[in-house]
């Protein structure tokens, strides 16, 4: 038996971003979509400062990431602000218009792992997390969550 790689033709179904969003809340076979095939200069420079070359990488979403996010932060979760379909639709906007981005890396016994965290304030604070997959040359959706932000003008009340 040979191991199949996730992006090999027989092992995945590539779908559009909108089709991926329609799958939220369902469990299905492995599917993925590319949401952006470019990495901006700020992110490239930040990754480079951590010793990571993102040249040729793309932003992707897989059904497994959506399923994880729904379980932990969706309507059936115990989050104070559960995610809605509209929140997932913000992902491309958050990537391109973030307020802050950070990259962290850690080493396990088997390999080095890295994550990218995007923060964006749009009424609530959104946190979009991608896993850096050097072998697949992709930044893959890991999770999305949001938190209520306090209005500074309410603190005096």
NUNU-328918 format. One record per residue (C-alpha): residue number from 1; x, y, z; residue in three letters. Coordinates in pm, 1 decimal. Each point is the difference from the previous one (the first is absolute). Layout:
# NUNU-328918
<vexza><num>NUM</num><px>X</px><py>Y</py><pz>Z</pz><residu>ala</residu></vexza>
...
***
This chain:
# NUNU-328918
<vexza><num>1</num><px>0.0</px><py>0.0</py><pz>0.0</pz><residu>unk</residu></vexza>
<vexza><num>2</num><px>138.4</px><py>340.5</py><pz>-94.4</pz><residu>unk</residu></vexza>
<vexza><num>3</num><px>-56.9</px><py>318.0</py><pz>193.8</pz><residu>unk</residu></vexza>
<vexza><num>4</num><px>-201.9</px><py>259.1</py><pz>-187.6</pz><residu>unk</residu></vexza>
<vexza><num>5</num><px>85.3</px><py>363.3</py><pz>37.9</pz><residu>unk</residu></vexza>
<vexza><num>6</num><px>-294.6</px><py>228.9</py><pz>78.5</pz><residu>unk</residu></vexza>
<vexza><num>7</num><px>37.4</px><py>206.9</py><pz>-316.9</pz><residu>unk</residu></vexza>
<vexza><num>8</num><px>21.1</px><py>-298.3</py><pz>-235.9</pz><residu>unk</residu></vexza>
<vexza><num>9</num><px>-291.6</px><py>-17.3</py><pz>-244.0</pz><residu>unk</residu></vexza>
<vexza><num>10</num><px>-147.6</px><py>-328.1</py><pz>128.5</pz><residu>unk</residu></vexza>
<vexza><num>11</num><px>-4.3</px><py>116.3</py><pz>360.2</pz><residu>unk</residu></vexza>
<vexza><num>12</num><px>-173.1</px><py>336.7</py><pz>-10.1</pz><residu>unk</residu></vexza>
<vexza><num>13</num><px>-274.1</px><py>196.0</py><pz>-159.9</pz><residu>unk</residu></vexza>
<vexza><num>14</num><px>81.1</px><py>363.3</py><pz>-70.0</pz><residu>unk</residu></vexza>
<vexza><num>15</num><px>-301.5</px><py>225.5</py><pz>35.3</pz><residu>unk</residu></vexza>
<vexza><num>16</num><px>-64.9</px><py>372.8</py><pz>0.1</pz><residu>unk</residu></vexza>
<vexza><num>17</num><px>2.8</px><py>211.2</py><pz>315.4</pz><residu>unk</residu></vexza>
<vexza><num>18</num><px>-378.8</px><py>46.3</py><pz>-19.2</pz><residu>unk</residu></vexza>
<vexza><num>19</num><px>-52.4</px><py>-377.1</py><pz>-33.4</pz><residu>unk</residu></vexza>
<vexza><num>20</num><px>225.9</px><py>-50.7</py><pz>302.1</pz><residu>unk</residu></vexza>
<vexza><num>21</num><px>-207.7</px><py>244.1</py><pz>202.5</pz><residu>unk</residu></vexza>
<vexza><num>22</num><px>-316.1</px><py>-193.6</py><pz>-87.3</pz><residu>unk</residu></vexza>
<vexza><num>23</num><px>154.0</px><py>-304.1</py><pz>171.8</pz><residu>unk</residu></vexza>
<vexza><num>24</num><px>17.2</px><py>170.9</py><pz>339.8</pz><residu>unk</residu></vexza>
<vexza><num>25</num><px>-178.8</px><py>-206.8</py><pz>260.4</pz><residu>unk</residu></vexza>
<vexza><num>26</num><px>20.6</px><py>-318.6</py><pz>-208.0</pz><residu>unk</residu></vexza>
<vexza><num>27</num><px>245.5</px><py>-286.5</py><pz>-4.7</pz><residu>unk</residu></vexza>
<vexza><num>28</num><px>122.3</px><py>-100.8</py><pz>-340.9</pz><residu>unk</residu></vexza>
<vexza><num>29</num><px>285.7</px><py>-158.4</py><pz>-186.4</pz><residu>unk</residu></vexza>
<vexza><num>30</num><px>328.0</px><py>182.9</py><pz>-23.2</pz><residu>unk</residu></vexza>
<vexza><num>31</num><px>-33.4</px><py>317.8</py><pz>-203.2</pz><residu>unk</residu></vexza>
<vexza><num>32</num><px>213.0</px><py>311.1</py><pz>-22.1</pz><residu>unk</residu></vexza>
<vexza><num>33</num><px>0.9</px><py>339.4</py><pz>-163.2</pz><residu>unk</residu></vexza>
<vexza><num>34</num><px>268.2</px><py>255.8</py><pz>-69.1</pz><residu>unk</residu></vexza>
<vexza><num>35</num><px>-115.3</px><py>334.7</py><pz>132.3</pz><residu>unk</residu></vexza>
<vexza><num>36</num><px>302.0</px><py>205.3</py><pz>-102.0</pz><residu>unk</residu></vexza>
<vexza><num>37</num><px>302.0</px><py>-92.6</py><pz>-209.7</pz><residu>unk</residu></vexza>
<vexza><num>38</num><px>210.8</px><py>296.5</py><pz>107.5</pz><residu>unk</residu></vexza>
<vexza><num>39</num><px>184.1</px><py>75.7</py><pz>320.4</pz><residu>unk</residu></vexza>
<vexza><num>40</num><px>45.4</px><py>371.2</py><pz>68.3</pz><residu>unk</residu></vexza>
<vexza><num>41</num><px>337.7</px><py>161.0</py><pz>58.4</pz><residu>unk</residu></vexza>
<vexza><num>42</num><px>-54.6</px><py>71.6</py><pz>372.0</pz><residu>unk</residu></vexza>
<vexza><num>43</num><px>-76.2</px><py>-367.2</py><pz>68.6</pz><residu>unk</residu></vexza>
<vexza><num>44</num><px>292.8</px><py>-114.2</py><pz>-217.3</pz><residu>unk</residu></vexza>
<vexza><num>45</num><px>237.2</px><py>227.8</py><pz>195.3</pz><residu>unk</residu></vexza>
<vexza><num>46</num><px>-137.9</px><py>-109.6</py><pz>337.4</pz><residu>unk</residu></vexza>
<vexza><num>47</num><px>37.4</px><py>-368.0</py><pz>-92.9</pz><residu>unk</residu></vexza>
<vexza><num>48</num><px>349.4</px><py>62.6</py><pz>-136.0</pz><residu>unk</residu></vexza>
<vexza><num>49</num><px>100.7</px><py>149.9</py><pz>336.2</pz><residu>unk</residu></vexza>
<vexza><num>50</num><px>-101.3</px><py>-337.3</py><pz>153.1</pz><residu>unk</residu></vexza>
<vexza><num>51</num><px>200.0</px><py>-195.3</py><pz>-257.4</pz><residu>unk</residu></vexza>
<vexza><num>52</num><px>-304.3</px><py>-100.4</py><pz>-210.2</pz><residu>unk</residu></vexza>
<vexza><num>53</num><px>-15.3</px><py>57.7</py><pz>-375.0</pz><residu>unk</residu></vexza>
<vexza><num>54</num><px>-362.8</px><py>42.7</py><pz>-113.6</pz><residu>unk</residu></vexza>
<vexza><num>55</num><px>81.1</px><py>44.9</py><pz>-368.8</pz><residu>unk</residu></vexza>
<vexza><num>56</num><px>-253.8</px><py>-196.3</py><pz>-205.8</pz><residu>unk</residu></vexza>
<vexza><num>57</num><px>-231.9</px><py>-62.1</py><pz>296.7</pz><residu>unk</residu></vexza>
<vexza><num>58</num><px>-378.5</px><py>41.1</py><pz>-15.0</pz><residu>unk</residu></vexza>
<vexza><num>59</num><px>-278.4</px><py>38.0</py><pz>255.8</pz><residu>unk</residu></vexza>
<vexza><num>60</num><px>-224.1</px><py>-309.5</py><pz>8.4</pz><residu>unk</residu></vexza>
<vexza><num>61</num><px>-301.6</px><py>-126.4</py><pz>191.5</pz><residu>unk</residu></vexza>
<vexza><num>62</num><px>-71.2</px><py>-368.9</py><pz>50.8</pz><residu>unk</residu></vexza>
<vexza><num>63</num><px>-321.6</px><py>-153.6</py><pz>128.8</pz><residu>unk</residu></vexza>
<vexza><num>64</num><px>186.7</px><py>-135.7</py><pz>303.1</pz><residu>unk</residu></vexza>
<vexza><num>65</num><px>84.5</px><py>355.6</py><pz>110.5</pz><residu>unk</residu></vexza>
<vexza><num>66</num><px>-359.4</px><py>114.9</py><pz>-38.8</pz><residu>unk</residu></vexza>
<vexza><num>67</num><px>-125.8</px><py>-302.8</py><pz>194.1</pz><residu>unk</residu></vexza>
<vexza><num>68</num><px>246.9</px><py>70.6</py><pz>282.0</pz><residu>unk</residu></vexza>
<vexza><num>69</num><px>-98.6</px><py>365.2</py><pz>12.7</pz><residu>unk</residu></vexza>
<vexza><num>70</num><px>-370.9</px><py>-80.6</py><pz>1.3</pz><residu>unk</residu></vexza>
<vexza><num>71</num><px>40.8</px><py>-250.6</py><pz>283.2</pz><residu>unk</residu></vexza>
<vexza><num>72</num><px>205.1</px><py>235.2</py><pz>215.3</pz><residu>unk</residu></vexza>
<vexza><num>73</num><px>-148.1</px><py>340.4</py><pz>-93.5</pz><residu>unk</residu></vexza>
<vexza><num>74</num><px>-321.0</px><py>-56.4</py><pz>-199.8</pz><residu>unk</residu></vexza>
<vexza><num>75</num><px>-369.9</px><py>7.4</py><pz>87.9</pz><residu>unk</residu></vexza>
<vexza><num>76</num><px>15.2</px><py>-322.0</py><pz>203.3</pz><residu>unk</residu></vexza>
<vexza><num>77</num><px>305.4</px><py>110.6</py><pz>200.3</pz><residu>unk</residu></vexza>
<vexza><num>78</num><px>4.1</px><py>169.3</py><pz>336.9</pz><residu>unk</residu></vexza>
<vexza><num>79</num><px>172.6</px><py>310.6</py><pz>-136.9</pz><residu>unk</residu></vexza>
<vexza><num>80</num><px>-155.1</px><py>326.7</py><pz>116.1</pz><residu>unk</residu></vexza>
<vexza><num>81</num><px>4.2</px><py>118.8</py><pz>-361.5</pz><residu>unk</residu></vexza>
<vexza><num>82</num><px>-51.8</px><py>-305.0</py><pz>-223.7</pz><residu>unk</residu></vexza>
<vexza><num>83</num><px>99.9</px><py>26.5</py><pz>-363.8</pz><residu>unk</residu></vexza>
<vexza><num>84</num><px>-253.1</px><py>45.2</py><pz>-278.3</pz><residu>unk</residu></vexza>
<vexza><num>85</num><px>34.2</px><py>-51.7</py><pz>-375.2</pz><residu>unk</residu></vexza>
<vexza><num>86</num><px>52.3</px><py>374.8</py><pz>-35.0</pz><residu>unk</residu></vexza>
<vexza><num>87</num><px>306.3</px><py>-23.3</py><pz>224.7</pz><residu>unk</residu></vexza>
<vexza><num>88</num><px>161.3</px><py>-263.0</py><pz>-224.3</pz><residu>unk</residu></vexza>
<vexza><num>89</num><px>-67.4</px><py>219.7</py><pz>-302.4</pz><residu>unk</residu></vexza>
<vexza><num>90</num><px>225.3</px><py>262.7</py><pz>161.9</pz><residu>unk</residu></vexza>
<vexza><num>91</num><px>310.9</px><py>-221.6</py><pz>-19.8</pz><residu>unk</residu></vexza>
<vexza><num>92</num><px>139.4</px><py>141.2</py><pz>-329.4</pz><residu>unk</residu></vexza>
<vexza><num>93</num><px>-69.0</px><py>353.8</py><pz>128.0</pz><residu>unk</residu></vexza>
<vexza><num>94</num><px>175.3</px><py>-72.2</py><pz>332.6</pz><residu>unk</residu></vexza>
<vexza><num>95</num><px>308.0</px><py>-135.3</py><pz>-179.4</pz><residu>unk</residu></vexza>
<vexza><num>96</num><px>31.4</px><py>305.5</py><pz>-226.5</pz><residu>unk</residu></vexza>
<vexza><num>97</num><px>-113.5</px><py>269.3</py><pz>247.0</pz><residu>unk</residu></vexza>
<vexza><num>98</num><px>128.1</px><py>-124.6</py><pz>334.0</pz><residu>unk</residu></vexza>
<vexza><num>99</num><px>78.5</px><py>234.3</py><pz>285.9</pz><residu>unk</residu></vexza>
<vexza><num>100</num><px>279.8</px><py>-225.0</py><pz>126.1</pz><residu>unk</residu></vexza>
<vexza><num>101</num><px>179.0</px><py>-316.8</py><pz>-111.3</pz><residu>unk</residu></vexza>
<vexza><num>102</num><px>238.7</px><py>-221.8</py><pz>197.7</pz><residu>unk</residu></vexza>
<vexza><num>103</num><px>192.6</px><py>-314.5</py><pz>-83.6</pz><residu>unk</residu></vexza>
<vexza><num>104</num><px>112.1</px><py>-248.7</py><pz>259.2</pz><residu>unk</residu></vexza>
<vexza><num>105</num><px>199.9</px><py>-316.8</py><pz>-43.5</pz><residu>unk</residu></vexza>
<vexza><num>106</num><px>64.3</px><py>-299.1</py><pz>221.6</pz><residu>unk</residu></vexza>
<vexza><num>107</num><px>190.1</px><py>-323.0</py><pz>-42.7</pz><residu>unk</residu></vexza>
<vexza><num>108</num><px>-131.8</px><py>-343.3</py><pz>80.2</pz><residu>unk</residu></vexza>
<vexza><num>109</num><px>202.2</px><py>-319.8</py><pz>-13.4</pz><residu>unk</residu></vexza>
<vexza><num>110</num><px>-119.4</px><py>-61.4</py><pz>-354.1</pz><residu>unk</residu></vexza>
<vexza><num>111</num><px>-2.8</px><py>340.4</py><pz>-167.6</pz><residu>unk</residu></vexza>
<vexza><num>112</num><px>-14.3</px><py>373.7</py><pz>32.8</pz><residu>unk</residu></vexza>
<vexza><num>113</num><px>-345.7</px><py>154.6</py><pz>12.9</pz><residu>unk</residu></vexza>
<vexza><num>114</num><px>-103.8</px><py>354.3</py><pz>-65.3</pz><residu>unk</residu></vexza>
<vexza><num>115</num><px>-321.7</px><py>195.0</py><pz>24.1</pz><residu>unk</residu></vexza>
<vexza><num>116</num><px>-114.1</px><py>337.3</py><pz>-125.3</pz><residu>unk</residu></vexza>
<vexza><num>117</num><px>-254.6</px><py>192.9</py><pz>206.6</pz><residu>unk</residu></vexza>
<vexza><num>118</num><px>-193.0</px><py>287.5</py><pz>-158.2</pz><residu>unk</residu></vexza>
<vexza><num>119</num><px>-195.9</px><py>241.2</py><pz>217.7</pz><residu>unk</residu></vexza>
<vexza><num>120</num><px>-271.8</px><py>232.7</py><pz>-128.5</pz><residu>unk</residu></vexza>
<vexza><num>121</num><px>-245.4</px><py>220.9</py><pz>185.2</pz><residu>unk</residu></vexza>
<vexza><num>122</num><px>-338.2</px><py>2.9</py><pz>-176.0</pz><residu>unk</residu></vexza>
<vexza><num>123</num><px>-244.9</px><py>64.9</py><pz>281.9</pz><residu>unk</residu></vexza>
<vexza><num>124</num><px>152.2</px><py>-302.6</py><pz>175.7</pz><residu>unk</residu></vexza>
<vexza><num>125</num><px>364.0</px><py>-103.5</py><pz>1.8</pz><residu>unk</residu></vexza>
<vexza><num>126</num><px>53.1</px><py>-274.5</py><pz>-256.7</pz><residu>unk</residu></vexza>
<vexza><num>127</num><px>289.7</px><py>-243.1</py><pz>19.3</pz><residu>unk</residu></vexza>
<vexza><num>128</num><px>77.7</px><py>-205.4</py><pz>-308.0</pz><residu>unk</residu></vexza>
<vexza><num>129</num><px>270.1</px><py>-264.9</py><pz>37.6</pz><residu>unk</residu></vexza>
<vexza><num>130</num><px>187.4</px><py>-176.9</py><pz>-281.2</pz><residu>unk</residu></vexza>
<vexza><num>131</num><px>245.8</px><py>-287.2</py><pz>22.2</pz><residu>unk</residu></vexza>
<vexza><num>132</num><px>321.4</px><py>39.9</py><pz>-201.8</pz><residu>unk</residu></vexza>
<vexza><num>133</num><px>41.4</px><py>-312.7</py><pz>-211.8</pz><residu>unk</residu></vexza>
<vexza><num>134</num><px>339.3</px><py>21.2</py><pz>-164.1</pz><residu>unk</residu></vexza>
<vexza><num>135</num><px>-29.6</px><py>-336.3</py><pz>-178.9</pz><residu>unk</residu></vexza>
<vexza><num>136</num><px>-326.6</px><py>100.7</py><pz>-166.7</pz><residu>unk</residu></vexza>
<vexza><num>137</num><px>107.6</px><py>363.8</py><pz>-36.8</pz><residu>unk</residu></vexza>
<vexza><num>138</num><px>-322.8</px><py>118.3</py><pz>156.3</pz><residu>unk</residu></vexza>
<vexza><num>139</num><px>-140.8</px><py>197.4</py><pz>289.3</pz><residu>unk</residu></vexza>
<vexza><num>140</num><px>-295.5</px><py>-213.4</py><pz>106.0</pz><residu>unk</residu></vexza>
<vexza><num>141</num><px>-307.3</px><py>105.0</py><pz>197.6</pz><residu>unk</residu></vexza>
<vexza><num>142</num><px>40.1</px><py>-129.5</py><pz>354.2</pz><residu>unk</residu></vexza>
<vexza><num>143</num><px>-270.7</px><py>188.9</py><pz>186.7</pz><residu>unk</residu></vexza>
<vexza><num>144</num><px>-203.3</px><py>319.7</py><pz>16.6</pz><residu>unk</residu></vexza>
<vexza><num>145</num><px>-152.1</px><py>153.2</py><pz>310.5</pz><residu>unk</residu></vexza>
<vexza><num>146</num><px>-125.2</px><py>333.7</py><pz>122.9</pz><residu>unk</residu></vexza>
<vexza><num>147</num><px>-11.6</px><py>178.4</py><pz>332.2</pz><residu>unk</residu></vexza>
<vexza><num>148</num><px>-206.5</px><py>292.4</py><pz>118.3</pz><residu>unk</residu></vexza>
<vexza><num>149</num><px>203.9</px><py>315.6</py><pz>33.3</pz><residu>unk</residu></vexza>
<vexza><num>150</num><px>-73.1</px><py>251.8</py><pz>267.5</pz><residu>unk</residu></vexza>
<vexza><num>151</num><px>-90.9</px><py>345.5</py><pz>-116.7</pz><residu>unk</residu></vexza>
<vexza><num>152</num><px>250.2</px><py>238.1</py><pz>167.6</pz><residu>unk</residu></vexza>
<vexza><num>153</num><px>-276.9</px><py>260.0</py><pz>44.0</pz><residu>unk</residu></vexza>
<vexza><num>154</num><px>-198.7</px><py>-248.0</py><pz>216.4</pz><residu>unk</residu></vexza>
<vexza><num>155</num><px>274.1</px><py>-38.5</py><pz>260.6</pz><residu>unk</residu></vexza>
<vexza><num>156</num><px>-97.4</px><py>315.7</py><pz>190.6</pz><residu>unk</residu></vexza>
<vexza><num>157</num><px>-357.6</px><py>-123.9</py><pz>54.8</pz><residu>unk</residu></vexza>
***
